[in-house]
Amino acid sequence: MKRFLTFMTSSALILGLTLTGCANAPTVPPKNEDQMSQATKLPEAEAGATRDSVLGTEKRVVMGFYTDDEGPTPSSKESMTKNIKMMDEVAFFWYSFDANGKVIPTGKVDLKIKDFAQKNGAKAYALVHNMNLTGKVGFNDQLAHSVLSNPAKRANLVSNLVNLTTKDGWDGISLDVEKTPPGDRNNFSALVAELGKALKAKDKVLNISIPAKFIDYPADLWSGAYDYAAIGKSADQIILMTYDEHGLGTTQGPIASAAWVNRVITFATGKIAKEKIVLGLPVYSFDWGTAKPLIPDYLSYIQTVDRAKKMGVEILLDPSGKVPQFIYTDKGTRHEVFFENVGSLRIKMDYALKNKLHGVGIWRLGMEDPGIWGQLIKTYGTNKETKTK
């Protein structure tokens, strides 16, 4: 799938992420129950208000991902504030971890924003990732391996994540560990199982972001570490990142063509319970220029439409991908732009409905076509305010 993109502030930084390969690390078996310390053993879960409000076969959720500013692209704050009544869940991209499993703030953590989301009926999740945002920017495969392959460090991370939710009032954890080495496939599944059990005991939710694929190839450097079936058994929600079919490191094409998304859904629903899958929707754009054919500009919907107007070109529909696109020439360089609008995203929302998925997730708030919110109200969401509209 190659979700190389989204948290970068410049194309040059994203390229560093794209071209960094993963080491094939040896697999360390998940720790046995008797290896766990008493401190990491938590009681079996009981039903609770947090989990019951968003989980279950009859629940249909809208999730939004919140980030800080990304270069010229503003943060998610304005969009989240404006549209919070239409969301059931918000995941805040604010945390990472170190090689010992200690949780580290990486964003502009503002718990007042979290509180705002919760007061307006949405569950708020602390999103924890393995991305370097400074220096060698990109998902850190060595960090993932260091923690995943060591049962003690893994247990420490689990304990620290649970403590984060209880200390700061988060409703759960959104885990976005990408570029995990293929050799850590079992270790990643073990982390999900251990964290899922620990959070459930505290009436907290665990959702996991996983790369899109339509065949399981365990040696694949990008998606091989993610065992859909094992992850699906342990996590409460699975964010199926149906992006990027084309993106950083590839030539131009749809970010998520309709047929490709449908194929990924078909594979995923054969491995994971449908009521756990949240379909990730890409709401950004890529602009490929012939001068740098593998390094497209990363744009919001509004930036994209403004660019088309500035260049005086018409936005067309790519007939095979069923997504909008346009072509222009600037200073002798030919550009081709692919993006998503309310029409192309509605097709994907319909796929989610047809397959009875748990919901849809927006990567990321603040970059979307504003028109999608009307469609989301009609399509998804169990937030009490949304249901009255």
C-alpha positions in Angstrom: 0.0 0.0 0.0 2.8 2.4 0.9 1.3 5.0 3.2 4.5 7.1 3.0 3.0 10.5 3.4 1.1 12.3 5.6 2.8 13.7 8.6 5.6 15.3 6.6 6.0 19.1 6.2 7.8 19.0 2.9 8.3 16.7 -0.1 12.0 16.4 0.6 11.3 15.1 4.1 8.8 12.7 2.9 11.2 11.3 0.4 13.6 10.4 3.2 10.7 8.3 4.6 9.9 6.7 1.3 13.3 5.5 0.4 14.3 4.1 3.8 14.2 0.3 3.7 13.1 -2.0 6.5 15.5 -4.5 8.1 14.3 -8.1 8.2 14.5 -8.7 11.9 14.3 -12.1 13.6 11.0 -13.0 15.1 10.8 -13.3 18.9 7.8 -15.3 20.1 5.2 -13.6 22.1 5.8 -14.0 25.9 4.0 -16.7 27.7 1.5 -15.8 30.5 3.8 -17.0 33.2 6.5 -14.6 32.0 4.4 -11.6 32.7 5.0 -9.8 35.9 2.2 -9.3 38.4 2.4 -5.6 37.6 1.4 -6.2 34.0 -1.4 -8.6 34.7 -4.7 -6.8 34.7 -8.2 -8.1 35.7 -10.6 -9.3 33.1 -12.8 -6.6 31.6 -16.3 -5.7 32.6 -18.8 -3.9 30.4 -18.3 -0.2 30.6 -19.8 3.0 29.2 -16.9 3.9 27.0 -16.6 0.7 25.1 -20.3 0.1 24.9 -21.0 3.5 23.3 -18.8 2.9 20.2 -18.3 -0.9 19.9 -20.8 -3.5 18.6 -22.4 -4.8 15.5 -25.0 -2.1 15.4 -22.6 0.8 15.9 -21.6 2.9 12.9 -18.9 5.5 13.6 -17.2 8.5 12.0 -13.6 8.9 13.1 -11.4 12.0 12.5 -7.7 12.1 12.8 -6.3 15.3 14.3 -2.8 16.7 13.6 -0.9 19.9 14.3 0.2 22.2 11.4 2.0 20.5 8.6 4.0 23.2 6.9 1.6 25.5 5.0 -1.3 23.2 5.8 -3.2 24.3 8.9 -3.9 22.0 11.9 -7.1 20.0 12.3 -8.4 22.3 15.0 -10.8 24.4 12.9 -12.3 21.5 11.1 -12.7 19.4 14.3 -14.3 22.3 16.1 -16.7 23.0 13.3 -17.7 19.4 12.6 -17.4 17.7 16.0 -21.1 17.0 16.3 -20.8 14.8 13.3 -18.0 12.6 14.7 -18.1 9.7 17.1 -14.3 9.5 17.6 -11.2 11.7 17.3 -7.6 10.4 17.4 -5.0 13.0 18.3 -1.6 12.5 16.7 0.4 13.7 19.7 2.5 10.8 21.1 5.4 8.4 20.3 7.6 6.2 22.5 11.3 5.6 23.1 13.4 2.4 22.9 12.4 1.5 26.5 8.7 1.8 26.0 8.3 5.2 27.6 5.6 7.3 26.0 6.8 10.7 24.7 4.7 13.7 23.6 5.6 14.7 20.1 2.8 17.1 19.3 1.3 20.2 20.8 -0.6 18.4 23.4 -3.6 20.5 24.6 -5.9 18.5 26.7 -8.5 21.3 26.5 -9.0 20.3 22.8 -9.5 16.7 23.9 -12.0 17.7 26.5 -13.9 19.8 23.9 -14.3 16.7 21.7 -15.5 14.6 24.6 -17.9 17.2 25.9 -19.5 17.3 22.4 -20.1 13.5 22.4 -17.0 12.1 20.7 -14.6 9.6 22.2 -11.0 10.9 22.2 -8.0 8.6 21.6 -4.3 9.3 22.1 -2.6 8.4 18.9 0.8 6.8 19.4 3.2 6.4 16.5 6.8 5.5 15.7 7.5 8.5 13.4 10.6 10.7 13.7 9.4 14.2 13.1 12.9 15.7 13.2 16.3 14.7 11.9 15.8 11.6 9.8 12.1 12.1 9.3 10.0 9.0 8.7 8.6 5.9 10.4 11.3 4.3 12.6 11.6 0.6 11.9 14.5 0.2 14.3 12.4 1.7 17.2 9.6 -0.6 16.4 11.8 -3.6 16.4 13.6 -2.6 19.6 10.4 -2.5 21.6 8.4 -5.2 19.9 11.1 -7.8 20.1 11.7 -7.4 23.8 8.9 -8.7 26.1 10.0 -6.5 29.0 10.0 -3.3 26.9 6.7 -4.3 25.3 5.2 -4.8 28.7 6.5 -1.4 29.7 5.0 0.3 26.7 1.6 -1.4 27.5 1.7 -0.2 31.1 2.6 3.3 30.1 -0.1 3.5 27.5 -2.7 2.4 29.9 -1.5 4.9 32.5 -1.7 7.6 29.9 -5.3 6.9 29.3 -6.2 6.9 33.0 -4.1 9.9 34.0 -5.2 12.2 31.2 -8.8 10.9 30.7 -8.3 9.4 27.2 -11.1 7.0 26.0 -8.5 4.7 24.5 -5.4 4.4 22.3 -5.0 4.7 18.6 -1.9 2.8 17.7 -0.2 3.8 14.4 3.1 1.8 14.3 4.1 1.6 10.6 7.1 0.2 8.7 7.4 -2.6 11.3 10.1 -5.1 10.1 8.5 -8.3 8.6 10.5 -10.4 11.1 8.5 -8.7 13.9 5.1 -10.0 12.6 4.4 -12.2 15.7 5.8 -9.5 18.0 3.4 -6.9 16.7 0.5 -9.2 17.1 1.6 -9.9 20.6 1.7 -6.2 21.4 -1.8 -5.8 20.1 -3.1 -8.7 22.2 -1.4 -7.5 25.4 -2.4 -3.9 24.9 -6.0 -4.8 23.9 -6.4 -6.9 27.1 -5.0 -4.2 29.3 -7.1 -1.5 27.9 -10.3 -3.5 27.9 -9.8 -4.1 31.7 -10.0 -0.3 32.1 -13.0 0.1 29.8 -10.7 1.7 27.2 -10.8 1.2 23.4 -7.9 0.0 21.2 -7.8 0.8 17.5 -5.0 -0.2 15.3 -4.0 1.4 11.9 -2.9 -1.2 9.4 -1.6 -0.8 5.8 -3.9 -1.8 2.9 -3.2 -5.0 1.0 -5.1 -7.6 -1.0 -2.8 -10.5 -0.5 -0.8 -11.5 2.6 2.9 -11.7 1.8 4.7 -11.9 5.2 8.1 -10.9 3.7 6.8 -7.6 2.3 8.8 -4.8 3.7 5.8 -2.5 4.2 2.8 -4.7 5.0 4.2 -8.1 5.8 4.4 -7.5 9.6 0.7 -7.0 9.9 -1.2 -10.3 10.4 -4.8 -9.2 9.7 -6.4 -12.2 11.4 -4.3 -12.0 14.6 -4.7 -8.2 14.9 -8.4 -8.5 14.2 -8.9 -10.9 17.1 -7.3 -8.6 19.7 -8.0 -5.0 18.7 -11.4 -3.3 19.1 -11.2 -1.4 15.9 -9.0 -1.8 12.8 -8.3 1.3 10.7 -7.9 0.0 7.2 -5.6 2.6 5.6 -6.8 2.4 2.0 -4.1 4.8 0.8 -1.7 5.2 -1.0 -2.2 3.2 -4.1 -0.1 5.9 -5.7 1.9 8.4 -3.7 5.5 9.1 -2.6 7.9 6.9 -4.4 5.5 6.1 -7.3 4.6 7.8 -10.5 1.2 9.5 -10.8 -2.1 7.8 -10.3 -5.2 7.7 -8.0 -4.4 7.8 -4.3 -7.2 5.3 -3.8 -9.0 4.1 -6.9 -12.5 2.6 -6.4 -11.6 -0.8 -7.7 -8.4 -1.0 -5.6 -10.3 0.0 -2.4 -13.0 -2.6 -3.1 -10.3 -5.2 -3.5 -8.6 -4.3 -0.2 -12.0 -4.4 1.6 -12.7 -7.9 0.2 -9.4 -9.2 1.4 -9.8 -7.6 4.9 -13.3 -8.8 5.5 -12.1 -12.3 4.9 -9.6 -12.0 7.8 -11.3 -9.5 10.2 -14.8 -9.2 11.6 -16.6 -6.6 9.6 -17.9 -4.8 12.7 -14.3 -4.0 13.7 -13.2 -2.4 10.4 -13.1 1.3 10.0 -12.4 2.3 6.4 -9.7 5.0 6.2 -10.6 7.7 3.7 -7.8 9.8 2.2 -8.9 13.4 1.8 -5.7 15.0 0.6 -4.1 15.4 -2.8 -0.9 14.7 -4.7 0.5 16.8 -7.4 3.2 15.1 -9.5 5.5 17.1 -11.7 7.8 15.7 -14.4 10.8 17.4 -12.8 10.4 15.2 -9.7 8.3 12.3 -10.9 8.4 10.4 -7.6 8.1 13.4 -5.2 4.6 14.8 -5.5 3.4 17.9 -3.6 1.1 17.1 -0.6 -2.0 19.3 -0.7 -5.3 19.8 1.0 -8.6 19.8 -1.0 -8.8 23.6 -0.9 -5.2 24.1 -1.9 -5.8 21.7 -4.8 -9.0 23.4 -6.1 -7.2 26.8 -5.8 -4.3 25.5 -7.8 -6.6 24.3 -10.6 -8.3 27.8 -10.7 -4.9 29.5 -10.7 -3.7 27.4 -13.6 -7.0 27.9 -15.5 -7.6 24.2 -16.0 -10.7 22.0 -15.7 -11.1 19.3 -13.1 -11.9 16.0 -14.8 -12.9 12.6 -13.6 -10.5 9.8 -14.0 -12.8 7.1 -15.6 -10.9 4.1 -14.3 -10.1 5.2 -10.8 -13.4 7.2 -10.3 -11.5 10.1 -8.7 -11.0 13.7 -9.8 -7.8 14.8 -11.5 -6.4 17.6 -13.7 -3.3 18.4 -15.7 -1.4 21.6 -16.1 1.9 23.0 -17.2 3.9 25.5 -15.1 7.2 27.0 -16.1 7.7 24.2 -18.7 7.0 21.4 -16.2 4.0 19.2 -16.8 1.9 18.3 -13.6 -0.8 15.7 -13.0 -2.9 16.0 -9.9 -5.1 13.3 -8.3 -7.3 13.9 -5.3 -10.6 13.0 -3.6 -13.8 15.0 -3.4 -17.3 14.3 -2.1 -18.2 12.3 -5.2 -15.2 10.0 -5.1 -15.4 9.6 -1.3 -19.1 8.8 -1.5 -18.3 5.7 -3.6 -16.0 4.5 -0.8 -18.6 5.3 1.9 -21.0 3.2 -0.1 -18.5 0.3 -0.2 -18.3 0.6 3.6 -22.1 0.4 3.9 -22.4 -2.4 1.5 -19.9 -4.5 3.4 -21.4 -3.5 6.8 -18.1 -2.1 8.1 -17.9 -0.4 11.5 -17.3 3.0 10.1 -15.1 5.4 8.2 -12.0 7.4 9.3 -10.9 10.7 7.8 -7.1 11.2 7.3 -6.9 14.0 8.1 -9.2 16.7 9.5 -8.6 20.0 7.9 -7.7 18.7 4.5 -11.1 17.5 3.4 -13.6 18.6 0.8 -16.2 20.4 3.1 -19.0 18.7 1.2 -18.2 15.3 2.7 -19.8 16.2 6.0 -23.3 16.2 4.6 -22.7 12.8 3.1 -21.3 11.5 6.4 -24.4 12.6 8.2 -26.5 10.5 5.8 -24.2 7.6 5.8 -22.5 7.0 9.1 -22.4 7.9 12.8 -24.0 6.9 16.0 -23.2 10.1 17.9 -26.3 11.2 19.7 -26.3 14.6 18.1 -25.9 13.2 14.6 -28.8 10.8 14.9 -31.3 13.7 15.3 -30.3 15.4 12.1 
